[in-house]
Amino acid sequence: MLCEEKKADWYLPEDYKKFISHLFQSGLKLQKFPLCIKESGGMYQRGRDKTQFAETLAQSTDPNAAAYTIRLSDDTIKIIRKFNSSVVAS
């Protein structure tokens, strides 16, 4: 939803890692989530983008490339909305 609000591309691995870094730096408690990157076949571009995005992240050893779950609250949503990929250091 944040990507939609900010009209940003959701499938850029470097921006995803910056986003996760922002969450950690903000003190949020994140739980690693085992994510299966295999998607069912199909001809939809979004499905291919998701698979390529996940495969790129899976090849990284950067802890910010992992999948995480976050417990949402009003405060957490405020932190999420403060994210700006052009400001956060990776």
PyMOL Python script that loads the backbone (N, CA, C, O; Angstrom):
from pymol import cmd

cmd.read_pdbstr("""\
ATOM      1  N   MET A   1       0.819  -1.191   0.000  1.00  0.00           N
ATOM      2  CA  MET A   1       0.000   0.000   0.000  1.00  0.00           C
ATOM      3  C   MET A   1       0.868   1.262   0.000  1.00  0.00           C
ATOM      4  O   MET A   1       0.504   2.270  -0.605  1.00  0.00           O
ATOM      5  N   LEU A   2       2.020   1.201   0.682  1.00  0.00           N
ATOM      6  CA  LEU A   2       2.895   2.367   0.711  1.00  0.00           C
ATOM      7  C   LEU A   2       3.343   2.737  -0.698  1.00  0.00           C
ATOM      8  O   LEU A   2       3.373   3.916  -1.050  1.00  0.00           O
ATOM      9  N   CYS A   3       3.687   1.748  -1.496  1.00  0.00           N
ATOM     10  CA  CYS A   3       4.099   2.014  -2.875  1.00  0.00           C
ATOM     11  C   CYS A   3       2.972   2.686  -3.645  1.00  0.00           C
ATOM     12  O   CYS A   3       3.206   3.601  -4.435  1.00  0.00           O
ATOM     13  N   GLU A   4       1.771   2.234  -3.413  1.00  0.00           N
ATOM     14  CA  GLU A   4       0.625   2.837  -4.085  1.00  0.00           C
ATOM     15  C   GLU A   4       0.437   4.289  -3.626  1.00  0.00           C
ATOM     16  O   GLU A   4       0.187   5.171  -4.448  1.00  0.00           O
ATOM     17  N   GLU A   5       0.554   4.536  -2.324  1.00  0.00           N
ATOM     18  CA  GLU A   5       0.398   5.893  -1.795  1.00  0.00           C
ATOM     19  C   GLU A   5       1.454   6.840  -2.359  1.00  0.00           C
ATOM     20  O   GLU A   5       1.162   7.991  -2.686  1.00  0.00           O
ATOM     21  N   LYS A   6       2.691   6.338  -2.468  1.00  0.00           N
ATOM     22  CA  LYS A   6       3.804   7.180  -2.913  1.00  0.00           C
ATOM     23  C   LYS A   6       4.057   7.071  -4.410  1.00  0.00           C
ATOM     24  O   LYS A   6       4.988   7.681  -4.934  1.00  0.00           O
ATOM     25  N   LYS A   7       3.219   6.286  -5.101  1.00  0.00           N
ATOM     26  CA  LYS A   7       3.375   6.070  -6.537  1.00  0.00           C
ATOM     27  C   LYS A   7       4.798   5.618  -6.865  1.00  0.00           C
ATOM     28  O   LYS A   7       5.463   6.168  -7.743  1.00  0.00           O
ATOM     29  N   ALA A   8       5.241   4.594  -6.124  1.00  0.00           N
ATOM     30  CA  ALA A   8       6.590   4.051  -6.274  1.00  0.00           C
ATOM     31  C   ALA A   8       6.509   2.619  -6.795  1.00  0.00           C
ATOM     32  O   ALA A   8       5.515   1.924  -6.584  1.00  0.00           O
ATOM     33  N   ASP A   9       7.563   2.190  -7.475  1.00  0.00           N
ATOM     34  CA  ASP A   9       7.642   0.809  -7.943  1.00  0.00           C
ATOM     35  C   ASP A   9       7.911  -0.101  -6.756  1.00  0.00           C
ATOM     36  O   ASP A   9       8.814   0.164  -5.963  1.00  0.00           O
ATOM     37  N   TRP A  10       7.138  -1.165  -6.628  1.00  0.00           N
ATOM     38  CA  TRP A  10       7.271  -2.075  -5.487  1.00  0.00           C
ATOM     39  C   TRP A  10       8.332  -3.138  -5.727  1.00  0.00           C
ATOM     40  O   TRP A  10       8.735  -3.814  -4.781  1.00  0.00           O
ATOM     41  N   TYR A  11       8.793  -3.307  -6.949  1.00  0.00           N
ATOM     42  CA  TYR A  11       9.648  -4.448  -7.285  1.00  0.00           C
ATOM     43  C   TYR A  11      11.131  -4.095  -7.422  1.00  0.00           C
ATOM     44  O   TYR A  11      11.868  -4.822  -8.088  1.00  0.00           O
ATOM     45  N   LEU A  12      11.578  -3.016  -6.818  1.00  0.00           N
ATOM     46  CA  LEU A  12      12.990  -2.642  -6.863  1.00  0.00           C
ATOM     47  C   LEU A  12      13.697  -3.179  -5.612  1.00  0.00           C
ATOM     48  O   LEU A  12      13.480  -2.671  -4.512  1.00  0.00           O
ATOM     49  N   PRO A  13      14.533  -4.193  -5.776  1.00  0.00           N
ATOM     50  CA  PRO A  13      15.179  -4.817  -4.606  1.00  0.00           C
ATOM     51  C   PRO A  13      15.972  -3.841  -3.739  1.00  0.00           C
ATOM     52  O   PRO A  13      15.949  -3.963  -2.514  1.00  0.00           O
ATOM     53  N   GLU A  14      16.660  -2.893  -4.328  1.00  0.00           N
ATOM     54  CA  GLU A  14      17.450  -1.957  -3.524  1.00  0.00           C
ATOM     55  C   GLU A  14      16.552  -1.080  -2.657  1.00  0.00           C
ATOM     56  O   GLU A  14      16.893  -0.781  -1.513  1.00  0.00           O
ATOM     57  N   ASP A  15      15.413  -0.670  -3.195  1.00  0.00           N
ATOM     58  CA  ASP A  15      14.478   0.127  -2.391  1.00  0.00           C
ATOM     59  C   ASP A  15      13.857  -0.713  -1.283  1.00  0.00           C
ATOM     60  O   ASP A  15      13.614  -0.207  -0.188  1.00  0.00           O
ATOM     61  N   TYR A  16      13.597  -1.999  -1.557  1.00  0.00           N
ATOM     62  CA  TYR A  16      13.064  -2.880  -0.516  1.00  0.00           C
ATOM     63  C   TYR A  16      14.054  -2.984   0.647  1.00  0.00           C
ATOM     64  O   TYR A  16      13.665  -2.905   1.812  1.00  0.00           O
ATOM     65  N   LYS A  17      15.339  -3.161   0.317  1.00  0.00           N
ATOM     66  CA  LYS A  17      16.351  -3.271   1.370  1.00  0.00           C
ATOM     67  C   LYS A  17      16.457  -1.964   2.159  1.00  0.00           C
ATOM     68  O   LYS A  17      16.663  -1.993   3.372  1.00  0.00           O
ATOM     69  N   LYS A  18      16.321  -0.831   1.490  1.00  0.00           N
ATOM     70  CA  LYS A  18      16.325   0.456   2.192  1.00  0.00           C
ATOM     71  C   LYS A  18      15.113   0.561   3.120  1.00  0.00           C
ATOM     72  O   LYS A  18      15.210   1.087   4.229  1.00  0.00           O
ATOM     73  N   PHE A  19      13.968   0.051   2.648  1.00  0.00           N
ATOM     74  CA  PHE A  19      12.752   0.081   3.460  1.00  0.00           C
ATOM     75  C   PHE A  19      12.923  -0.751   4.727  1.00  0.00           C
ATOM     76  O   PHE A  19      12.580  -0.295   5.818  1.00  0.00           O
ATOM     77  N   ILE A  20      13.447  -1.958   4.591  1.00  0.00           N
ATOM     78  CA  ILE A  20      13.661  -2.823   5.760  1.00  0.00           C
ATOM     79  C   ILE A  20      14.669  -2.170   6.704  1.00  0.00           C
ATOM     80  O   ILE A  20      14.492  -2.212   7.922  1.00  0.00           O
ATOM     81  N   SER A  21      15.711  -1.574   6.159  1.00  0.00           N
ATOM     82  CA  SER A  21      16.696  -0.864   6.982  1.00  0.00           C
ATOM     83  C   SER A  21      16.018   0.262   7.767  1.00  0.00           C
ATOM     84  O   SER A  21      16.294   0.451   8.952  1.00  0.00           O
ATOM     85  N   HIS A  22      15.139   0.997   7.110  1.00  0.00           N
ATOM     86  CA  HIS A  22      14.383   2.077   7.766  1.00  0.00           C
ATOM     87  C   HIS A  22      13.573   1.527   8.944  1.00  0.00           C
ATOM     88  O   HIS A  22      13.538   2.129  10.017  1.00  0.00           O
ATOM     89  N   LEU A  23      12.928   0.388   8.735  1.00  0.00           N
ATOM     90  CA  LEU A  23      12.122  -0.204   9.802  1.00  0.00           C
ATOM     91  C   LEU A  23      12.996  -0.607  10.986  1.00  0.00           C
ATOM     92  O   LEU A  23      12.641  -0.348  12.136  1.00  0.00           O
ATOM     93  N   PHE A  24      14.138  -1.241  10.711  1.00  0.00           N
ATOM     94  CA  PHE A  24      15.057  -1.624  11.788  1.00  0.00           C
ATOM     95  C   PHE A  24      15.571  -0.389  12.519  1.00  0.00           C
ATOM     96  O   PHE A  24      15.594  -0.362  13.749  1.00  0.00           O
ATOM     97  N   GLN A  25      15.987   0.638  11.768  1.00  0.00           N
ATOM     98  CA  GLN A  25      16.523   1.857  12.379  1.00  0.00           C
ATOM     99  C   GLN A  25      15.479   2.579  13.219  1.00  0.00           C
ATOM    100  O   GLN A  25      15.816   3.318  14.144  1.00  0.00           O
ATOM    101  N   SER A  26      14.218   2.360  12.893  1.00  0.00           N
ATOM    102  CA  SER A  26      13.128   2.990  13.644  1.00  0.00           C
ATOM    103  C   SER A  26      12.767   2.209  14.896  1.00  0.00           C
ATOM    104  O   SER A  26      11.894   2.624  15.658  1.00  0.00           O
ATOM    105  N   GLY A  27      13.439   1.072  15.113  1.00  0.00           N
ATOM    106  CA  GLY A  27      13.225   0.292  16.319  1.00  0.00           C
ATOM    107  C   GLY A  27      12.056  -0.683  16.261  1.00  0.00           C
ATOM    108  O   GLY A  27      11.651  -1.220  17.292  1.00  0.00           O
ATOM    109  N   LEU A  28      11.514  -0.917  15.084  1.00  0.00           N
ATOM    110  CA  LEU A  28      10.404  -1.869  14.984  1.00  0.00           C
ATOM    111  C   LEU A  28      10.905  -3.293  15.180  1.00  0.00           C
ATOM    112  O   LEU A  28      12.025  -3.631  14.798  1.00  0.00           O
ATOM    113  N   LYS A  29      10.075  -4.103  15.768  1.00  0.00           N
ATOM    114  CA  LYS A  29      10.396  -5.512  15.943  1.00  0.00           C
ATOM    115  C   LYS A  29       9.895  -6.256  14.706  1.00  0.00           C
ATOM    116  O   LYS A  29       8.697  -6.284  14.423  1.00  0.00           O
ATOM    117  N   LEU A  30      10.824  -6.851  13.985  1.00  0.00           N
ATOM    118  CA  LEU A  30      10.509  -7.591  12.770  1.00  0.00           C
ATOM    119  C   LEU A  30      10.781  -9.072  12.993  1.00  0.00           C
ATOM    120  O   LEU A  30      11.776  -9.437  13.619  1.00  0.00           O
ATOM    121  N   GLN A  31       9.912  -9.910  12.489  1.00  0.00           N
ATOM    122  CA  GLN A  31      10.096 -11.352  12.574  1.00  0.00           C
ATOM    123  C   GLN A  31      10.371 -11.892  11.179  1.00  0.00           C
ATOM    124  O   GLN A  31       9.601 -11.652  10.249  1.00  0.00           O
ATOM    125  N   LYS A  32      11.495 -12.635  11.035  1.00  0.00           N
ATOM    126  CA  LYS A  32      11.771 -13.236   9.727  1.00  0.00           C
ATOM    127  C   LYS A  32      10.638 -14.173   9.345  1.00  0.00           C
ATOM    128  O   LYS A  32      10.047 -14.849  10.186  1.00  0.00           O
ATOM    129  N   PHE A  33      10.357 -14.190   8.062  1.00  0.00           N
ATOM    130  CA  PHE A  33       9.264 -14.989   7.528  1.00  0.00           C
ATOM    131  C   PHE A  33       9.798 -15.854   6.402  1.00  0.00           C
ATOM    132  O   PHE A  33      10.309 -15.329   5.412  1.00  0.00           O
ATOM    133  N   PRO A  34       9.691 -17.184   6.533  1.00  0.00           N
ATOM    134  CA  PRO A  34      10.163 -18.046   5.443  1.00  0.00           C
ATOM    135  C   PRO A  34       9.246 -17.884   4.232  1.00  0.00           C
ATOM    136  O   PRO A  34       8.050 -18.162   4.308  1.00  0.00           O
ATOM    137  N   LEU A  35       9.806 -17.440   3.137  1.00  0.00           N
ATOM    138  CA  LEU A  35       9.020 -17.132   1.954  1.00  0.00           C
ATOM    139  C   LEU A  35       9.408 -18.066   0.819  1.00  0.00           C
ATOM    140  O   LEU A  35      10.585 -18.192   0.481  1.00  0.00           O
ATOM    141  N   CYS A  36       8.428 -18.708   0.245  1.00  0.00           N
ATOM    142  CA  CYS A  36       8.654 -19.551  -0.925  1.00  0.00           C
ATOM    143  C   CYS A  36       8.566 -18.661  -2.150  1.00  0.00           C
ATOM    144  O   CYS A  36       7.529 -18.041  -2.388  1.00  0.00           O
ATOM    145  N   ILE A  37       9.635 -18.585  -2.933  1.00  0.00           N
ATOM    146  CA  ILE A  37       9.642 -17.663  -4.065  1.00  0.00           C
ATOM    147  C   ILE A  37       9.010 -18.246  -5.316  1.00  0.00           C
ATOM    148  O   ILE A  37       8.816 -17.531  -6.299  1.00  0.00           O
ATOM    149  N   LYS A  38       8.689 -19.514  -5.297  1.00  0.00           N
ATOM    150  CA  LYS A  38       8.068 -20.114  -6.474  1.00  0.00           C
ATOM    151  C   LYS A  38       6.625 -19.651  -6.580  1.00  0.00           C
ATOM    152  O   LYS A  38       5.865 -19.719  -5.615  1.00  0.00           O
ATOM    153  N   GLU A  39       6.265 -19.188  -7.744  1.00  0.00           N
ATOM    154  CA  GLU A  39       4.891 -18.786  -7.979  1.00  0.00           C
ATOM    155  C   GLU A  39       4.298 -19.698  -9.036  1.00  0.00           C
ATOM    156  O   GLU A  39       5.017 -20.297  -9.836  1.00  0.00           O
ATOM    157  N   SER A  40       2.991 -19.793  -9.027  1.00  0.00           N
ATOM    158  CA  SER A  40       2.353 -20.597 -10.057  1.00  0.00           C
ATOM    159  C   SER A  40       2.579 -19.936 -11.401  1.00  0.00           C
ATOM    160  O   SER A  40       2.703 -18.715 -11.495  1.00  0.00           O
ATOM    161  N   GLY A  41       2.631 -20.750 -12.433  1.00  0.00           N
ATOM    162  CA  GLY A  41       2.846 -20.225 -13.777  1.00  0.00           C
ATOM    163  C   GLY A  41       1.722 -19.303 -14.186  1.00  0.00           C
ATOM    164  O   GLY A  41       0.643 -19.321 -13.593  1.00  0.00           O
ATOM    165  N   GLY A  42       1.965 -18.527 -15.165  1.00  0.00           N
ATOM    166  CA  GLY A  42       0.955 -17.610 -15.662  1.00  0.00           C
ATOM    167  C   GLY A  42       1.610 -16.572 -16.535  1.00  0.00           C
ATOM    168  O   GLY A  42       2.830 -16.410 -16.531  1.00  0.00           O
ATOM    169  N   MET A  43       0.804 -15.888 -17.266  1.00  0.00           N
ATOM    170  CA  MET A  43       1.331 -14.918 -18.214  1.00  0.00           C
ATOM    171  C   MET A  43       1.198 -13.482 -17.712  1.00  0.00           C
ATOM    172  O   MET A  43       1.421 -12.549 -18.483  1.00  0.00           O
ATOM    173  N   TYR A  44       0.848 -13.284 -16.476  1.00  0.00           N
ATOM    174  CA  TYR A  44       0.675 -11.935 -15.963  1.00  0.00           C
ATOM    175  C   TYR A  44       2.032 -11.324 -15.634  1.00  0.00           C
ATOM    176  O   TYR A  44       2.853 -11.948 -14.962  1.00  0.00           O
ATOM    177  N   GLN A  45       2.263 -10.115 -16.105  1.00  0.00           N
ATOM    178  CA  GLN A  45       3.538  -9.439 -15.881  1.00  0.00           C
ATOM    179  C   GLN A  45       3.841  -9.307 -14.395  1.00  0.00           C
ATOM    180  O   GLN A  45       4.985  -9.501 -13.981  1.00  0.00           O
ATOM    181  N   ARG A  46       2.852  -8.986 -13.598  1.00  0.00           N
ATOM    182  CA  ARG A  46       3.082  -8.803 -12.172  1.00  0.00           C
ATOM    183  C   ARG A  46       3.632 -10.074 -11.538  1.00  0.00           C
ATOM    184  O   ARG A  46       4.494 -10.001 -10.663  1.00  0.00           O
ATOM    185  N   GLY A  47       3.146 -11.238 -11.966  1.00  0.00           N
ATOM    186  CA  GLY A  47       3.661 -12.507 -11.447  1.00  0.00           C
ATOM    187  C   GLY A  47       5.127 -12.702 -11.773  1.00  0.00           C
ATOM    188  O   GLY A  47       5.898 -13.164 -10.932  1.00  0.00           O
ATOM    189  N   ARG A  48       5.517 -12.353 -12.986  1.00  0.00           N
ATOM    190  CA  ARG A  48       6.929 -12.465 -13.370  1.00  0.00           C
ATOM    191  C   ARG A  48       7.766 -11.470 -12.572  1.00  0.00           C
ATOM    192  O   ARG A  48       8.865 -11.800 -12.126  1.00  0.00           O
ATOM    193  N   ASP A  49       7.250 -10.251 -12.389  1.00  0.00           N
ATOM    194  CA  ASP A  49       7.975  -9.252 -11.605  1.00  0.00           C
ATOM    195  C   ASP A  49       8.191  -9.723 -10.176  1.00  0.00           C
ATOM    196  O   ASP A  49       9.276  -9.556  -9.621  1.00  0.00           O
ATOM    197  N   LYS A  50       7.150 -10.314  -9.575  1.00  0.00           N
ATOM    198  CA  LYS A  50       7.264 -10.815  -8.198  1.00  0.00           C
ATOM    199  C   LYS A  50       8.322 -11.895  -8.103  1.00  0.00           C
ATOM    200  O   LYS A  50       9.133 -11.903  -7.178  1.00  0.00           O
ATOM    201  N   THR A  51       8.311 -12.811  -9.070  1.00  0.00           N
ATOM    202  CA  THR A  51       9.276 -13.906  -9.052  1.00  0.00           C
ATOM    203  C   THR A  51      10.694 -13.378  -9.205  1.00  0.00           C
ATOM    204  O   THR A  51      11.587 -13.790  -8.465  1.00  0.00           O
ATOM    205  N   GLN A  52      10.913 -12.481 -10.144  1.00  0.00           N
ATOM    206  CA  GLN A  52      12.250 -11.913 -10.351  1.00  0.00           C
ATOM    207  C   GLN A  52      12.694 -11.133  -9.118  1.00  0.00           C
ATOM    208  O   GLN A  52      13.847 -11.235  -8.701  1.00  0.00           O
ATOM    209  N   PHE A  53      11.788 -10.358  -8.537  1.00  0.00           N
ATOM    210  CA  PHE A  53      12.072  -9.591  -7.326  1.00  0.00           C
ATOM    211  C   PHE A  53      12.505 -10.528  -6.195  1.00  0.00           C
ATOM    212  O   PHE A  53      13.534 -10.303  -5.558  1.00  0.00           O
ATOM    213  N   ALA A  54      11.723 -11.569  -5.949  1.00  0.00           N
ATOM    214  CA  ALA A  54      12.008 -12.509  -4.871  1.00  0.00           C
ATOM    215  C   ALA A  54      13.304 -13.271  -5.123  1.00  0.00           C
ATOM    216  O   ALA A  54      14.076 -13.494  -4.191  1.00  0.00           O
ATOM    217  N   GLU A  55      13.553 -13.670  -6.357  1.00  0.00           N
ATOM    218  CA  GLU A  55      14.789 -14.398  -6.671  1.00  0.00           C
ATOM    219  C   GLU A  55      16.014 -13.507  -6.474  1.00  0.00           C
ATOM    220  O   GLU A  55      17.043 -13.966  -5.979  1.00  0.00           O
ATOM    221  N   THR A  56      15.904 -12.244  -6.857  1.00  0.00           N
ATOM    222  CA  THR A  56      17.010 -11.302  -6.650  1.00  0.00           C
ATOM    223  C   THR A  56      17.306 -11.147  -5.165  1.00  0.00           C
ATOM    224  O   THR A  56      18.467 -11.187  -4.758  1.00  0.00           O
ATOM    225  N   LEU A  57      16.277 -10.971  -4.357  1.00  0.00           N
ATOM    226  CA  LEU A  57      16.469 -10.838  -2.915  1.00  0.00           C
ATOM    227  C   LEU A  57      17.009 -12.122  -2.293  1.00  0.00           C
ATOM    228  O   LEU A  57      17.829 -12.070  -1.376  1.00  0.00           O
ATOM    229  N   ALA A  58      16.555 -13.271  -2.785  1.00  0.00           N
ATOM    230  CA  ALA A  58      16.991 -14.557  -2.235  1.00  0.00           C
ATOM    231  C   ALA A  58      18.488 -14.782  -2.443  1.00  0.00           C
ATOM    232  O   ALA A  58      19.112 -15.513  -1.674  1.00  0.00           O
ATOM    233  N   GLN A  59      19.060 -14.174  -3.455  1.00  0.00           N
ATOM    234  CA  GLN A  59      20.483 -14.348  -3.750  1.00  0.00           C
ATOM    235  C   GLN A  59      21.367 -13.449  -2.892  1.00  0.00           C
ATOM    236  O   GLN A  59      22.588 -13.609  -2.877  1.00  0.00           O
ATOM    237  N   SER A  60      20.768 -12.524  -2.191  1.00  0.00           N
ATOM    238  CA  SER A  60      21.519 -11.573  -1.381  1.00  0.00           C
ATOM    239  C   SER A  60      21.782 -12.130   0.019  1.00  0.00           C
ATOM    240  O   SER A  60      20.955 -12.847   0.580  1.00  0.00           O
ATOM    241  N   THR A  61      22.938 -11.791   0.566  1.00  0.00           N
ATOM    242  CA  THR A  61      23.254 -12.160   1.947  1.00  0.00           C
ATOM    243  C   THR A  61      22.948 -11.016   2.914  1.00  0.00           C
ATOM    244  O   THR A  61      23.126 -11.161   4.123  1.00  0.00           O
ATOM    245  N   ASP A  62      22.491  -9.888   2.389  1.00  0.00           N
ATOM    246  CA  ASP A  62      22.122  -8.733   3.194  1.00  0.00           C
ATOM    247  C   ASP A  62      20.899  -9.087   4.038  1.00  0.00           C
ATOM    248  O   ASP A  62      19.890  -9.519   3.480  1.00  0.00           O
ATOM    249  N   PRO A  63      20.952  -8.919   5.368  1.00  0.00           N
ATOM    250  CA  PRO A  63      19.784  -9.233   6.205  1.00  0.00           C
ATOM    251  C   PRO A  63      18.559  -8.399   5.837  1.00  0.00           C
ATOM    252  O   PRO A  63      17.430  -8.796   6.125  1.00  0.00           O
ATOM    253  N   ASN A  64      18.772  -7.251   5.207  1.00  0.00           N
ATOM    254  CA  ASN A  64      17.652  -6.419   4.780  1.00  0.00           C
ATOM    255  C   ASN A  64      16.947  -6.977   3.544  1.00  0.00           C
ATOM    256  O   ASN A  64      15.923  -6.436   3.125  1.00  0.00           O
ATOM    257  N   ALA A  65      17.471  -8.034   2.965  1.00  0.00           N
ATOM    258  CA  ALA A  65      16.855  -8.652   1.786  1.00  0.00           C
ATOM    259  C   ALA A  65      15.876  -9.759   2.173  1.00  0.00           C
ATOM    260  O   ALA A  65      15.186 -10.303   1.310  1.00  0.00           O
ATOM    261  N   ALA A  66      15.810 -10.093   3.444  1.00  0.00           N
ATOM    262  CA  ALA A  66      14.917 -11.163   3.896  1.00  0.00           C
ATOM    263  C   ALA A  66      13.472 -10.677   3.953  1.00  0.00           C
ATOM    264  O   ALA A  66      13.201  -9.477   3.914  1.00  0.00           O
ATOM    265  N   ALA A  67      12.558 -11.632   4.047  1.00  0.00           N
ATOM    266  CA  ALA A  67      11.134 -11.308   4.220  1.00  0.00           C
ATOM    267  C   ALA A  67      10.830 -11.267   5.714  1.00  0.00           C
ATOM    268  O   ALA A  67      11.329 -12.088   6.483  1.00  0.00           O
ATOM    269  N   TYR A  68      10.018 -10.317   6.108  1.00  0.00           N
ATOM    270  CA  TYR A  68       9.681 -10.139   7.510  1.00  0.00           C
ATOM    271  C   TYR A  68       8.187  -9.923   7.667  1.00  0.00           C
ATOM    272  O   TYR A  68       7.506  -9.472   6.746  1.00  0.00           O
ATOM    273  N   THR A  69       7.691 -10.253   8.852  1.00  0.00           N
ATOM    274  CA  THR A  69       6.326  -9.874   9.219  1.00  0.00           C
ATOM    275  C   THR A  69       6.427  -8.742  10.233  1.00  0.00           C
ATOM    276  O   THR A  69       7.386  -8.654  10.999  1.00  0.00           O
ATOM    277  N   ILE A  70       5.430  -7.892  10.220  1.00  0.00           N
ATOM    278  CA  ILE A  70       5.390  -6.737  11.111  1.00  0.00           C
ATOM    279  C   ILE A  70       4.006  -6.664  11.727  1.00  0.00           C
ATOM    280  O   ILE A  70       3.005  -6.771  11.019  1.00  0.00           O
ATOM    281  N   ARG A  71       3.939  -6.485  13.021  1.00  0.00           N
ATOM    282  CA  ARG A  71       2.644  -6.270  13.682  1.00  0.00           C
ATOM    283  C   ARG A  71       2.250  -4.809  13.454  1.00  0.00           C
ATOM    284  O   ARG A  71       2.961  -3.893  13.868  1.00  0.00           O
ATOM    285  N   LEU A  72       1.128  -4.607  12.802  1.00  0.00           N
ATOM    286  CA  LEU A  72       0.702  -3.253  12.482  1.00  0.00           C
ATOM    287  C   LEU A  72      -0.040  -2.604  13.647  1.00  0.00           C
ATOM    288  O   LEU A  72      -0.865  -3.223  14.319  1.00  0.00           O
ATOM    289  N   SER A  73       0.283  -1.360  13.852  1.00  0.00           N
ATOM    290  CA  SER A  73      -0.405  -0.509  14.823  1.00  0.00           C
ATOM    291  C   SER A  73      -0.381   0.894  14.218  1.00  0.00           C
ATOM    292  O   SER A  73       0.248   1.111  13.183  1.00  0.00           O
ATOM    293  N   ASP A  74      -1.049   1.829  14.848  1.00  0.00           N
ATOM    294  CA  ASP A  74      -1.017   3.204  14.347  1.00  0.00           C
ATOM    295  C   ASP A  74       0.413   3.746  14.310  1.00  0.00           C
ATOM    296  O   ASP A  74       0.805   4.407  13.348  1.00  0.00           O
ATOM    297  N   ASP A  75       1.188   3.462  15.360  1.00  0.00           N
ATOM    298  CA  ASP A  75       2.577   3.939  15.402  1.00  0.00           C
ATOM    299  C   ASP A  75       3.427   3.291  14.308  1.00  0.00           C
ATOM    300  O   ASP A  75       4.252   3.959  13.684  1.00  0.00           O
ATOM    301  N   THR A  76       3.226   1.999  14.077  1.00  0.00           N
ATOM    302  CA  THR A  76       3.978   1.299  13.041  1.00  0.00           C
ATOM    303  C   THR A  76       3.643   1.872  11.668  1.00  0.00           C
ATOM    304  O   THR A  76       4.534   2.075  10.843  1.00  0.00           O
ATOM    305  N   ILE A  77       2.392   2.127  11.427  1.00  0.00           N
ATOM    306  CA  ILE A  77       1.983   2.694  10.138  1.00  0.00           C
ATOM    307  C   ILE A  77       2.598   4.079   9.940  1.00  0.00           C
ATOM    308  O   ILE A  77       2.979   4.428   8.823  1.00  0.00           O
ATOM    309  N   LYS A  78       2.698   4.866  10.999  1.00  0.00           N
ATOM    310  CA  LYS A  78       3.344   6.182  10.896  1.00  0.00           C
ATOM    311  C   LYS A  78       4.813   6.029  10.499  1.00  0.00           C
ATOM    312  O   LYS A  78       5.314   6.776   9.658  1.00  0.00           O
ATOM    313  N   ILE A  79       5.499   5.061  11.106  1.00  0.00           N
ATOM    314  CA  ILE A  79       6.903   4.808  10.775  1.00  0.00           C
ATOM    315  C   ILE A  79       7.019   4.369   9.319  1.00  0.00           C
ATOM    316  O   ILE A  79       7.890   4.848   8.593  1.00  0.00           O
ATOM    317  N   ILE A  80       6.162   3.477   8.898  1.00  0.00           N
ATOM    318  CA  ILE A  80       6.185   2.997   7.519  1.00  0.00           C
ATOM    319  C   ILE A  80       5.987   4.161   6.551  1.00  0.00           C
ATOM    320  O   ILE A  80       6.693   4.262   5.547  1.00  0.00           O
ATOM    321  N   ARG A  81       5.043   5.027   6.845  1.00  0.00           N
ATOM    322  CA  ARG A  81       4.745   6.152   5.942  1.00  0.00           C
ATOM    323  C   ARG A  81       5.865   7.191   5.894  1.00  0.00           C
ATOM    324  O   ARG A  81       5.928   7.981   4.952  1.00  0.00           O
ATOM    325  N   LYS A  82       6.741   7.203   6.886  1.00  0.00           N
ATOM    326  CA  LYS A  82       7.872   8.136   6.875  1.00  0.00           C
ATOM    327  C   LYS A  82       8.984   7.701   5.942  1.00  0.00           C
ATOM    328  O   LYS A  82       9.911   8.468   5.685  1.00  0.00           O
ATOM    329  N   PHE A  83       8.906   6.484   5.433  1.00  0.00           N
ATOM    330  CA  PHE A  83       9.969   5.963   4.574  1.00  0.00           C
ATOM    331  C   PHE A  83      10.087   6.778   3.291  1.00  0.00           C
ATOM    332  O   PHE A  83       9.095   7.092   2.633  1.00  0.00           O
ATOM    333  N   ASN A  84      11.323   7.106   2.960  1.00  0.00           N
ATOM    334  CA  ASN A  84      11.637   7.791   1.705  1.00  0.00           C
ATOM    335  C   ASN A  84      12.918   7.150   1.172  1.00  0.00           C
ATOM    336  O   ASN A  84      13.987   7.325   1.757  1.00  0.00           O
ATOM    337  N   SER A  85      12.819   6.414   0.071  1.00  0.00           N
ATOM    338  CA  SER A  85      13.963   5.654  -0.438  1.00  0.00           C
ATOM    339  C   SER A  85      15.124   6.536  -0.850  1.00  0.00           C
ATOM    340  O   SER A  85      16.260   6.063  -0.888  1.00  0.00           O
ATOM    341  N   SER A  86      14.882   7.800  -1.160  1.00  0.00           N
ATOM    342  CA  SER A  86      15.976   8.663  -1.576  1.00  0.00           C
ATOM    343  C   SER A  86      16.735   9.251  -0.388  1.00  0.00           C
ATOM    344  O   SER A  86      17.800   9.842  -0.568  1.00  0.00           O
ATOM    345  N   VAL A  87      16.205   9.096   0.815  1.00  0.00           N
ATOM    346  CA  VAL A  87      16.833   9.655   2.012  1.00  0.00           C
ATOM    347  C   VAL A  87      17.551   8.594   2.825  1.00  0.00           C
ATOM    348  O   VAL A  87      18.595   8.879   3.412  1.00  0.00           O
ATOM    349  N   VAL A  88      17.022   7.381   2.877  1.00  0.00           N
ATOM    350  CA  VAL A  88      17.552   6.330   3.736  1.00  0.00           C
ATOM    351  C   VAL A  88      18.870   5.786   3.191  1.00  0.00           C
ATOM    352  O   VAL A  88      18.979   5.484   2.003  1.00  0.00           O
ATOM    353  N   ALA A  89      19.858   5.665   4.054  1.00  0.00           N
ATOM    354  CA  ALA A  89      21.119   5.038   3.662  1.00  0.00           C
ATOM    355  C   ALA A  89      20.951   3.543   3.671  1.00  0.00           C
ATOM    356  O   ALA A  89      20.289   2.992   4.550  1.00  0.00           O
ATOM    357  N   SER A  90      21.549   2.874   2.689  1.00  0.00           N
ATOM    358  CA  SER A  90      21.410   1.415   2.637  1.00  0.00           C
ATOM    359  C   SER A  90      22.390   0.719   3.542  1.00  0.00           C
ATOM    360  O   SER A  90      22.401  -0.510   3.612  1.00  0.00           O
TER     361      SER A  90
END
""", "prot")
cmd.dss("prot")
cmd.show_as("cartoon", "prot")
cmd.util.cbc("prot")
cmd.orient("prot")
